[in-house]
């Protein structure tokens, strides 16, 4: 369950979705993006890009990465939430 939701798409000109995910999570956990485990430990980054790029307007994908629930949609917005393990 998402207890707290934040949106983050820090950028330095690289608009790849997978880069946005890593940068958003890194900013949220207070780490350098290069210090995070590779995104492929959570899912196939190429498959995520293909899915979002080919999905319809109502597509959303949610997965866990570095203790955060990451949700991305066809709008390519990255939304972060924390897992509520109390339930």
N, C-alpha and C positions, 0 to 999 in steps of 0.2 A: 504494500500500500504506500502511496506517496503521501508523506506527512507534510512535507514542505516542498514547494516548487519554486524554482528560480529559472530564469532564462539567461543564457549566455552564449554569445557568438563572438568572442574576441577575435580580432583579425589583424593580419599584417599584409593583406592583399591576397593571401591564399584562400580561395573560397571553396576548396574541397570540403565536402561534408565531414569526412573522417578527420581532417585537420581541425575543423570547428569543434568536433566532439572532444578530441584530446585537449585542446586549449581550454574549452569550457570546464572540463573536469579538473584540469590542473589548476585553474584559477579558483575553482570552488574548494579544492582541498589544500590550497596554498602551496603547491609544488610547481616545479619547473616541468613543462611538458616532456622533456627528455628523461625525467626521473620516473615517469609512470611506466607501468608494464606495457608492452606493445598491445595495441588495440586488438590485434588478432587473437589475443588470449581470451577475449570476450566474444568475438564474432568475426566473420570474414568481412574485412573492410570493403573489398571490391564488390561483394554481394550486396552490402548495405547501399553503396553508391548506386549500383544498378537498380536495386529495388525501388529506392526513393526516386530516382530519375525516371523510372518507367511506371510508377504508381499513379493512381488517380488522385483527385483533389482531397479525398478523405483518408488517404493512407497515413497510418502512424505505425512506427516501429518502436518498441520499448525493449531495452536490455539492461543488464547490470554491468557496470564497469567501475572498478576502483571504489566499490561500496556505494555507488550512486546509481539510481535508476535514471537512465538516459532515454528520453523520448524524442524522436525526430519525425517530422512529417514531410509531406510533399512541398511544404513551404520552406523546407531546409532549415527551419528554426530548431535550435537545440534547447531542450528543456531538461532541467535536472531536478531530481527529487531524492530525498533520503528514504531508505527503507524503514518502515515502522515495524520492527520485529515484535512489538508488544502484542500484536494480534495473531 
